[in-house]
Amino acid sequence: MLEVVEVERGRLGAAVAGLAGGEALFVVGEPPGRGRVVFWGAEGVADVGVPPEWVAVVCPDGEGGLREEKVVAVAVGVEQAVPVLTRCRGLGASGRASEGMAFWGAAATLGLGLLARGRAVAGVTAEGHDGWRMGPLDRADEERLAALAAAMPHRARAVPVADGAPVAVPSAEVTLRGFLDAMADALTRKPAAREAAGGAPYASRPPRAVRERGAPPEPERREPALRVSLRVEVTGGAVGDGGDVSFRAVVQLHSAADPSVLADAADLWAGTAAAPERFGPYPRLDARALLREAARGWPPAARLLVPTAPTALDLTDGEARELLGAAAERLTAGGIAVHWPKDLVRGLTATGVLEPADAARRATTSAAASFLSGGLLDFRWRVALGGEELTGAEVEHLVRTHRPVVRLRDRWVPLEAELVRRLRAAARRGGTPSLTPVEALGAALTGSVDVEGERVEVTAGAALEELRARIADPEARASREPRHPPKALAATLRGYQLRGLDWLHRMTSLGLGACLADDMGLGKTVTLIALHLRRQERKATAGPTLVVCPATLLGNWEREIRRFAPTAPVARFHGRGREQAIQDAVAAGGFVLTTYGTMRRDAELLAARPWSLVVADEAQHVKNPHAHTARALRRIPSRGRVALTGTPVENNLSDLWALLDWTTPGLLGTLGAFRDRYARAVEGDRDPRAARELASLVRPFLLRRRKSDPGVAPELPPKTETDRPVPLTKEQAALYDALVRELMAEIEGADGMARRGLVMKLLTGLKQVCNHPAQYLKEPEGVGLGGRSGKLALLDELLDTVLAEDGSVLVFTQYVAMARLIERHLARRGVRALLLHGGTPVGRREEMVDAFQSGAVRVLLLSLKAAGTGLNLTRAGHVVHYDRWWNPAVEDQATDRAHRIGQTRAVQVHKLVAEGTVEEKVAALLRHKRELADAVLGSGEAAFSELSDGELAELVALCGRMPRRKG
């Protein structure tokens, strides 16, 4: 960039008038004589006889900032530039020269005067070149140089920059001194010496040309006889003394031969240092060479080179802050150590603390229960030095100061900019955020709290920490506590059920909610019955329990309660006369059972009752917090809330929020904040840190055990899952291909909701074709079904085998219409089967379950959505998923109707998949996308509605064939 050009003699002189109105800048060179003067921003640049270049220059704007300009410029050597500059000095008085050109003319005149007085000394540059520099300077010379530097116009300090390169504008003193050194090196040498000096560094004797008159007397490259370090001195700044802090970097010299010999550079130059001979014959040259190298890593060190003998450097706050961090590391790596005062300590910390807002309660509030019943908690910053908390006056001093180091408790303490920023922000707010006890508990569990959109670390006060420790690890805590079932329980609980009971009792006794999310079949119902009975043993927790469940489970709950808690009153709040039916049960502290539909209609009536406990069974039914059913459930008050579900995350993490926001309102914040903080990070970005934080927040409130967990259900027989690929018949293949071509053409021309609707129509139609053509075509009864579907043919084979072995089988399908087709087909084959679906009355459902469990009927057809939860069908040794729900969590729940406590047979699960179709491709996705609580693809067909046309076409193409695109 901007190489030096040789201008024909006389052309520069002729162009002076044109150049004078522009600007000039100086670029240092190595050795100094190779520095260059750049003329820019003037019409005369084009008159010097060489092609100018476009270059970007950056200069100070006079207000503390920088400004970049794109200008035409030409660079010439110092020797050629000096005559032009001295003439511009004379033009400055007439106003024909800019301030910048007049300044450089004055600088050139000063340099010529110094050289005329012999003020030039020889030395070795940092790169090993021989070179001349201006000096030594007396006091008057130094004062003239300082005054001229102070008068340097802003545009005279411009520097050329390459695109994207970092910008560093040197100080006026450094720029001026570099220009004078360049004059000394360029004008003192003969031409041959200058040419030789521009070559490579030399290691021993210089070339003959360098030894001519005017060449440096000490040309040989050698190792410095000393080392340099910087000692930072800090004065002022103590709390209450009212003084400002000042910083000064003192140059210290260490003998290379004897490191124990140390002296301040000022003492050595003044002749007062001990053993001056130990620092070598050229201490000033060696010190300057080392500091010149240091300036490459830390530019402020260049100011030490302005005087002939470097001694000390007054530091700005920013420069002192740099020497506390990265700059000190760079200097140390280059051999120049940085020493701060010995009493400098870095133990200043600021952590958030959550305490009761009422200061009087801080000492008296120790019990976890009283903590939760208290008022708001305040967040405040706890600032400590070496573990000792600072006083309010000391913190206020930190907030007021703008210095990088402060004096605290007779020690120098560096202040991190981020720490001070947070304290000032808190001071500007005039207070700190207040949290409810539950919000504070969540912050204690995660170790952080949101303060104006920023996550900060937080510690808990005594009562909050006590509560956090009690609930942080549910299983571990329960294993340390004495475990006993309630006396009125007519059942023997397994070990994991006892641990679940203890956990539920502890959480509800504290006034906290809980979600028991054990796998289906592990005995959540009997555990909840035991919880009710244990709560009756204490007056503080005794009272009626309201159980809200799907209609299909009313009978099961009533049977289980009468079996395991025969002394507990139980009543159904369902059907006619339900108001009168619950009075006795409520008065006696018994069970009241109701359905979600009835609860929604009679929420106000139920909310008026004094419930000790409200239980939501199959709580995924209220995963939508905005639905009428969920809102009605939230209106029913109680002293404890428990959610029972086998799928806490059915579709996405918002399901988890809905459950826990009902059981423990406020724990996870608002739904929007939860999505921003956790859901997107975990589901989309797979952020492990966010996942760990969410787990620490949720773990105490959600107990999740699987059948495969060690020690949970060792007696449970194994379960084998097998994908059963089946080919399409010719009829199915033709229907499939035609449907893809027809609807893909429509999809490509649609957008928005219309496109999403067409995608759903396509996927649903393809699944129906894969099931049986008669389902897709909606054929009337009487039409033959055999030989037209690969799935139906395989089902016949499976049933023949199972029934021949005296086995029983459950057949799940998501379509009631398909279940009716299978029922009709099996009847024609002489196979008796029962069909249970959402429209089956409750009494009839119970009759069907009893008939299957007794062995009277060995084939039970079920609609997946209506019968996938709550039923106990352990007679079955085989489960067939005739079609896929495309949500593994829902399918697992259906399978658990057979694979549950009480099952004595190995369970075989058969998943029928049509080969080469969208079913096969989605099945592959399901096998690899179960990271998010086993349900990443939980939204079923809707998950594919956002695919592009090309991606969708590839997904639904039959046997890998891409359908023809329209046009």
Secondary structure as the mmCIF struct_conf table of DSSP 4:
data_model
#
loop_
_struct_conf.conf_type_id
_struct_conf.id
_struct_conf.beg_label_comp_id
_struct_conf.beg_label_asym_id
_struct_conf.beg_label_seq_id
_struct_conf.end_label_comp_id
_struct_conf.end_label_asym_id
_struct_conf.end_label_seq_id
HELX_LH_PP_P HELX_LH_PP_P1 GLU A 6 GLU A 8
TURN_TY1_P TURN_TY1_P1 ARG A 9 GLY A 10
HELX_RH_AL_P HELX_RH_AL_P1 ARG A 11 ALA A 14
TURN_TY1_P TURN_TY1_P2 ALA A 15 ALA A 15
HELX_RH_AL_P HELX_RH_AL_P2 VAL A 16 ALA A 20
TURN_TY1_P TURN_TY1_P3 GLY A 21 GLY A 21
BEND BEND1 GLY A 22 GLY A 22
STRN STRN1 GLU A 23 VAL A 27
BEND BEND2 GLU A 30 PRO A 31
HELX_RH_3T_P HELX_RH_3T_P1 PRO A 32 ARG A 34
STRN STRN2 ARG A 36 TRP A 40
BEND BEND3 GLY A 41 ALA A 42
HELX_RH_3T_P HELX_RH_3T_P2 GLU A 43 ASP A 47
BEND BEND4 VAL A 48 VAL A 50
STRN STRN3 GLU A 53 PRO A 60
BEND BEND5 GLY A 62 GLY A 64
STRN STRN4 LEU A 66 GLY A 77
HELX_RH_AL_P HELX_RH_AL_P3 VAL A 78 GLY A 92
TURN_TY1_P TURN_TY1_P4 ALA A 93 GLY A 95
BEND BEND6 ALA A 97 ALA A 97
HELX_RH_AL_P HELX_RH_AL_P4 GLU A 99 ALA A 116
TURN_TY1_P TURN_TY1_P5 ARG A 117 GLY A 118
STRN STRN5 ALA A 120 VAL A 124
TURN_TY1_P TURN_TY1_P6 ALA A 126 GLU A 127
BEND BEND7 GLY A 128 GLY A 128
STRN STRN6 ASP A 130 MET A 134
HELX_RH_AL_P HELX_RH_AL_P5 ARG A 139 ALA A 150
TURN_TY1_P TURN_TY1_P7 ALA A 151 ALA A 151
HELX_RH_3T_P HELX_RH_3T_P3 HIS A 154 ARG A 157
STRN STRN7 VAL A 159 VAL A 161
TURN_TY1_P TURN_TY1_P8 ASP A 163 GLY A 164
HELX_LH_PP_P HELX_LH_PP_P2 ALA A 165 VAL A 167
HELX_RH_AL_P HELX_RH_AL_P6 ALA A 172 THR A 188
BEND BEND8 ARG A 189 ARG A 189
HELX_RH_AL_P HELX_RH_AL_P7 PRO A 191 ALA A 197
TURN_TY1_P TURN_TY1_P9 GLY A 198 GLY A 198
BEND BEND9 GLY A 199 GLY A 199
BEND BEND10 ALA A 203 ARG A 205
HELX_LH_PP_P HELX_LH_PP_P3 PRO A 206 PRO A 207
HELX_RH_3T_P HELX_RH_3T_P4 ARG A 208 ARG A 211
BEND BEND11 GLU A 212 GLU A 212
TURN_TY1_P TURN_TY1_P10 ARG A 213 GLY A 214
BEND BEND12 ALA A 215 ALA A 215
BEND BEND13 PRO A 217 PRO A 217
BEND BEND14 ALA A 225 ALA A 225
STRN STRN8 LEU A 226 THR A 235
STRN STRN9 ALA A 238 ALA A 238
TURN_TY1_P TURN_TY1_P11 VAL A 239 GLY A 240
BEND BEND15 ASP A 241 ASP A 241
HELX_LH_PP_P HELX_LH_PP_P4 GLY A 243 VAL A 245
STRN STRN10 SER A 246 SER A 255
BEND BEND16 ALA A 256 ALA A 257
TURN_TY1_P TURN_TY1_P12 PRO A 259 SER A 260
STRN STRN11 LEU A 262 ASP A 264
HELX_RH_AL_P HELX_RH_AL_P8 ALA A 265 ALA A 270
TURN_TY1_P TURN_TY1_P13 GLY A 271 GLY A 271
BEND BEND17 ALA A 273 ALA A 274
HELX_RH_3T_P HELX_RH_3T_P5 PRO A 276 PHE A 279
BEND BEND18 PRO A 281 PRO A 281
HELX_RH_AL_P HELX_RH_AL_P9 PRO A 283 GLY A 297
BEND BEND19 TRP A 298 TRP A 298
HELX_RH_3T_P HELX_RH_3T_P6 PRO A 299 LEU A 305
BEND BEND20 VAL A 306 ALA A 309
STRN STRN12 ALA A 312 LEU A 315
HELX_RH_AL_P HELX_RH_AL_P10 ASP A 317 GLU A 322
TURN_TY1_P TURN_TY1_P14 LEU A 323 GLY A 325
HELX_RH_AL_P HELX_RH_AL_P11 ALA A 326 ALA A 333
TURN_TY1_P TURN_TY1_P15 GLY A 334 GLY A 335
STRN STRN13 ALA A 337 HIS A 339
TURN_TY1_P TURN_TY1_P16 LYS A 342 ASP A 343
STRN STRN14 LEU A 344 LEU A 344
STRN STRN15 LEU A 348 PRO A 356
BEND BEND21 ALA A 357 ASP A 358
TURN_TY1_P TURN_TY1_P17 ALA A 359 ALA A 360
HELX_RH_AL_P HELX_RH_AL_P12 ARG A 361 THR A 364
HELX_RH_AL_P HELX_RH_AL_P13 ALA A 368 LEU A 372
TURN_TY1_P TURN_TY1_P18 SER A 373 SER A 373
BEND BEND22 GLY A 374 GLY A 374
STRN STRN16 LEU A 377 LEU A 385
TURN_TY1_P TURN_TY1_P19 GLY A 386 GLY A 387
STRN STRN17 GLU A 388 GLU A 389
HELX_LH_PP_P HELX_LH_PP_P5 LEU A 390 THR A 391
HELX_RH_AL_P HELX_RH_AL_P14 GLY A 392 ARG A 400
BEND BEND23 ARG A 403 PRO A 404
STRN STRN18 VAL A 405 LEU A 408
TURN_TY1_P TURN_TY1_P20 ARG A 409 ASP A 410
STRN STRN19 ARG A 411 PRO A 414
HELX_RH_AL_P HELX_RH_AL_P15 ALA A 417 ARG A 429
TURN_TY1_P TURN_TY1_P21 GLY A 430 GLY A 430
BEND BEND24 GLY A 431 GLY A 431
STRN STRN20 SER A 434 LEU A 435
HELX_RH_AL_P HELX_RH_AL_P16 PRO A 437 THR A 446
TURN_TY1_P TURN_TY1_P22 GLY A 447 GLY A 447
STRN STRN21 SER A 448 VAL A 451
TURN_TY1_P TURN_TY1_P23 GLU A 452 GLY A 453
STRN STRN22 GLU A 454 ALA A 460
HELX_RH_AL_P HELX_RH_AL_P17 ALA A 462 ILE A 471
BEND BEND25 ALA A 472 ASP A 473
HELX_RH_AL_P HELX_RH_AL_P18 PRO A 474 ARG A 480
BEND BEND26 GLU A 481 GLU A 481
TURN_TY1_P TURN_TY1_P24 LYS A 487 ALA A 488
BEND BEND27 ALA A 491 ALA A 491
HELX_RH_AL_P HELX_RH_AL_P19 GLY A 495 SER A 509
TURN_TY1_P TURN_TY1_P25 LEU A 510 GLY A 511
STRN STRN23 ALA A 514 LEU A 516
HELX_LH_PP_P HELX_LH_PP_P6 ASP A 518 ASP A 519
TURN_TY1_P TURN_TY1_P26 MET A 520 GLY A 521
BEND BEND28 LEU A 522 LEU A 522
HELX_RH_AL_P HELX_RH_AL_P20 LYS A 524 GLN A 536
TURN_TY1_P TURN_TY1_P27 GLU A 537 GLU A 537
BEND BEND29 ARG A 538 ARG A 538
TURN_TY1_P TURN_TY1_P28 LYS A 539 THR A 541
BEND BEND30 GLY A 543 GLY A 543
STRN STRN24 THR A 545 CYS A 549
HELX_RH_3T_P HELX_RH_3T_P7 ALA A 551 LEU A 553
HELX_RH_AL_P HELX_RH_AL_P21 LEU A 554 PHE A 564
TURN_TY1_P TURN_TY1_P29 PRO A 566 THR A 567
BEND BEND31 ALA A 568 ALA A 568
STRN STRN25 VAL A 570 PHE A 573
BEND BEND32 GLY A 575 GLY A 575
TURN_TY1_P TURN_TY1_P30 ARG A 576 GLY A 577
HELX_RH_AL_P HELX_RH_AL_P22 ARG A 578 ALA A 581
TURN_TY1_P TURN_TY1_P31 ILE A 582 ILE A 582
HELX_RH_AL_P HELX_RH_AL_P23 GLN A 583 ALA A 587
TURN_TY1_P TURN_TY1_P32 ALA A 588 GLY A 589
STRN STRN26 PHE A 591 THR A 595
HELX_RH_AL_P HELX_RH_AL_P24 TYR A 596 ARG A 601
TURN_TY1_P TURN_TY1_P33 ASP A 602 ASP A 602
HELX_RH_AL_P HELX_RH_AL_P25 ALA A 603 ALA A 607
TURN_TY1_P TURN_TY1_P34 ALA A 608 ALA A 608
BEND BEND33 ARG A 609 ARG A 609
BEND BEND34 SER A 612 SER A 612
STRN STRN27 LEU A 613 ASP A 617
TURN_TY1_P TURN_TY1_P35 GLU A 618 GLU A 618
HELX_RH_3T_P HELX_RH_3T_P8 ALA A 619 VAL A 622
TURN_TY1_P TURN_TY1_P36 PRO A 625 HIS A 626
BEND BEND35 ALA A 627 ALA A 627
HELX_RH_AL_P HELX_RH_AL_P26 HIS A 628 ARG A 634
TURN_TY1_P TURN_TY1_P37 ARG A 635 ARG A 635
BEND BEND36 ILE A 636 ILE A 636
BEND BEND37 ARG A 639 ARG A 639
STRN STRN28 ARG A 641 LEU A 644
BEND BEND38 GLY A 646 GLY A 646
BEND BEND39 PRO A 648 PRO A 648
BEND BEND40 GLU A 650 ASN A 652
HELX_RH_AL_P HELX_RH_AL_P27 LEU A 653 THR A 663
BEND BEND41 THR A 664 THR A 664
TURN_TY1_P TURN_TY1_P38 PRO A 665 LEU A 668
HELX_RH_AL_P HELX_RH_AL_P28 LEU A 671 PHE A 674
HELX_RH_PI_P HELX_RH_PI_P1 ARG A 675 GLY A 684
BEND BEND42 ASP A 685 ASP A 685
HELX_RH_AL_P HELX_RH_AL_P29 PRO A 688 VAL A 698
HELX_RH_3T_P HELX_RH_3T_P9 ARG A 699 PHE A 701
STRN STRN29 LEU A 702 LEU A 703
TURN_TY1_P TURN_TY1_P39 LYS A 707 SER A 708
BEND BEND43 ASP A 709 ASP A 709
TURN_TY1_P TURN_TY1_P40 PRO A 710 VAL A 712
TURN_TY1_P TURN_TY1_P41 PRO A 714 GLU A 715
BEND BEND44 LEU A 716 LEU A 716
HELX_LH_PP_P HELX_LH_PP_P7 PRO A 717 PRO A 718
STRN STRN30 LYS A 719 VAL A 726
HELX_LH_PP_P HELX_LH_PP_P8 PRO A 727 THR A 729
HELX_RH_AL_P HELX_RH_AL_P30 LYS A 730 GLU A 748
TURN_TY1_P TURN_TY1_P42 GLY A 749 GLY A 749
HELX_RH_AL_P HELX_RH_AL_P31 GLY A 752 ASN A 771
HELX_RH_AL_P HELX_RH_AL_P32 PRO A 773 LEU A 777
TURN_TY1_P TURN_TY1_P43 LYS A 778 LYS A 778
HELX_LH_PP_P HELX_LH_PP_P9 GLU A 779 PRO A 780
TURN_TY1_P TURN_TY1_P44 GLU A 781 GLY A 782
BEND BEND45 VAL A 783 VAL A 783
TURN_TY1_P TURN_TY1_P45 GLY A 786 GLY A 787
BEND BEND46 ARG A 788 ARG A 788
HELX_RH_AL_P HELX_RH_AL_P33 GLY A 790 ALA A 804
TURN_TY1_P TURN_TY1_P46 GLU A 805 ASP A 806
STRN STRN31 VAL A 809 THR A 813
BEND BEND47 GLN A 814 GLN A 814
HELX_RH_AL_P HELX_RH_AL_P34 VAL A 816 ARG A 828
TURN_TY1_P TURN_TY1_P47 ARG A 829 GLY A 830
STRN STRN32 LEU A 834 LEU A 836
TURN_TY1_P TURN_TY1_P48 GLY A 838 GLY A 839
BEND BEND48 THR A 840 THR A 840
HELX_RH_AL_P HELX_RH_AL_P35 VAL A 842 SER A 854
TURN_TY1_P TURN_TY1_P49 GLY A 855 GLY A 855
BEND BEND49 ALA A 856 ALA A 856
STRN STRN33 VAL A 859 SER A 863
HELX_RH_AL_P HELX_RH_AL_P36 LEU A 864 ALA A 867
BEND BEND50 GLY A 868 GLY A 870
TURN_TY1_P TURN_TY1_P50 THR A 874 ARG A 875
BEND BEND51 GLY A 877 GLY A 877
STRN STRN34 HIS A 878 HIS A 881
BEND BEND52 TYR A 882 ASP A 883
BEND BEND53 TRP A 886 TRP A 886
HELX_RH_AL_P HELX_RH_AL_P37 PRO A 888 THR A 895
TURN_TY1_P TURN_TY1_P51 ASP A 896 ALA A 898
BEND BEND54 HIS A 899 ARG A 900
TURN_TY1_P TURN_TY1_P52 ILE A 901 GLY A 902
BEND BEND55 ARG A 905 ARG A 905
STRN STRN35 VAL A 907 ALA A 914
TURN_TY1_P TURN_TY1_P53 GLU A 915 GLY A 916
BEND BEND56 THR A 917 THR A 917
HELX_RH_AL_P HELX_RH_AL_P38 VAL A 918 HIS A 928
TURN_TY1_P TURN_TY1_P54 GLU A 931 ASP A 934
TURN_TY1_P TURN_TY1_P55 VAL A 936 SER A 939
HELX_RH_3T_P HELX_RH_3T_P10 GLY A 940 PHE A 944
TURN_TY1_P TURN_TY1_P56 SER A 945 GLU A 946
BEND BEND57 LEU A 947 LEU A 947
HELX_RH_AL_P HELX_RH_AL_P39 ASP A 949 VAL A 956
HELX_RH_3T_P HELX_RH_3T_P11 LEU A 958 GLY A 960
HELX_LH_PP_P HELX_LH_PP_P10 ARG A 961 LYS A 966
#
